[in-house]
Amino acid sequence: MKTLQEKIEWYTFWYWVYWLFSLVVLLGVLILGIFFYFTDFQEVVTVSQLFLLMLLMVLAIYLKMTALHYHNVLMKLKQAAARSKRPRGRPQERRKQDVK
């Protein structure tokens, strides 16, 4: 089993991979959309090309949702790591100090 720090590093890596790749796909969708709309190419764009554009948009949404899921898991792991680093005193020792 991986340590908590290794899991945090692993999820951080995959979060950034999915997030950056989703931005690349969205940039491609934006460029193709502008190209299809503002050029004479709009007269010969087929339904299959528009369907491909839609599939690219769905891919970008999927990648972004996966990145957000990894970010959520990463935040939970960081909270668990912060909880495990807190010093835990013994309750009996605290009670003895309160009584004195």
Secondary structure in CASP SS format (residue, H / E / C, confidence):
PFRMAT SS
TARGET T0000
AUTHOR 0000-0000-0000
METHOD secondary structure of the structure
MODEL  1
M C 1.00
K C 1.00
T C 1.00
L H 1.00
Q H 1.00
E H 1.00
K H 1.00
I H 1.00
E H 1.00
W H 1.00
Y H 1.00
T H 1.00
F H 1.00
W H 1.00
Y H 1.00
W H 1.00
V H 1.00
Y H 1.00
W H 1.00
L H 1.00
F H 1.00
S H 1.00
L H 1.00
V H 1.00
V H 1.00
L H 1.00
L H 1.00
G H 1.00
V H 1.00
L H 1.00
I H 1.00
L H 1.00
G H 1.00
I H 1.00
F H 1.00
F H 1.00
Y H 1.00
F H 1.00
T C 1.00
D H 1.00
F H 1.00
Q H 1.00
E H 1.00
V C 1.00
V C 1.00
T C 1.00
V H 1.00
S H 1.00
Q H 1.00
L H 1.00
F H 1.00
L H 1.00
L H 1.00
M H 1.00
L H 1.00
L H 1.00
M H 1.00
V H 1.00
L H 1.00
A H 1.00
I H 1.00
Y H 1.00
L H 1.00
K H 1.00
M H 1.00
T H 1.00
A H 1.00
L H 1.00
H H 1.00
Y H 1.00
H H 1.00
N H 1.00
V H 1.00
L H 1.00
M H 1.00
K H 1.00
L H 1.00
K H 1.00
Q H 1.00
A H 1.00
A H 1.00
A H 1.00
R H 1.00
S H 1.00
K H 1.00
R C 1.00
P C 1.00
R C 1.00
G C 1.00
R C 1.00
P H 1.00
Q H 1.00
E H 1.00
R H 1.00
R H 1.00
K H 1.00
Q H 1.00
D H 1.00
V H 1.00
K C 1.00
END
